[in-house]
Structures are given as C-alpha cells and as structure tokens.
Amino acid sequence: MALWVERTHGENGWMHIAMEQDRWLAAGEIDGVALWREVQRCWEELQAAKGQIQ
C-alpha cells in the first residue's frame, strides 16, 4: 500500500496518509489507524531510500 501511495501521491503522500489516519480515527476504527501508521512507516522508508539513490 505504501508503494501505491508513493506512485499516486509522490512526495505529498504524507498528506494522504494523515488524512486516512484522521478518517479512521474519527470513525473510531483503531485497527484502521494502526494500518495507516504502518503504511506511513513504510512510505517514510521509501522516501528515505529514494533520497539515498538520487
């Protein structure tokens, strides 16, 4: 899912991830929040690796 966020939103992926976390939090779905936190962690790793390559 993190790769999809990277491909779809690029450097602005952090905003999409934050919006998803907020949406799940507002719905009281803690598992959804946890999922998107994991997506955030993976997305940040992708961004870090991207910076090292370029």
N, C-alpha and C positions, 0 to 999 in steps of 0.2 A: 504494500500500500504506500510506503514511503517513496518508492520509485515512481509510482503513479503521481503522487503529489509533486515530486521533482519535475517530472515531464510535463505535467499540466500547469503548474503554478511557478515553476522555476524558483528564483530567489525569494519570491513572495509566498512561498509555500508555508512559511511560518504563520502567516495571517490566516490561511485556510485551516491549518491545524488548530490554531487558537479558537477560531470560530466554531469548529467542530467540538472542541472540548467544552466551550461555553454552552453549546446547544445540548450536549449530553448532560452536562451538569444541571442546566435549567430543567431538564426532564427528570432529574433525579436518578439517572442511569449511571451509576458509579462504574460499572463494567465498561460502558462506552467511553467514559473519561479515561479509564486505565488503558483501553485500546489505543486511544489517540495520543496518550502520553508515550506509549511505546512507539507509535508512528513518529512522534516528534523526535525521540531519541535516535531512531534510525535515519530520519531525514537530516538531523544535525550531523550524523556520521557521514552521510553522503555529501553534505556541503563541505565538511572538513576535508574529505578525500578529494573533492573537486578543486579545492583551493591548493592542495599539495601538487596536483597534476599540472595545473596551469601555471 
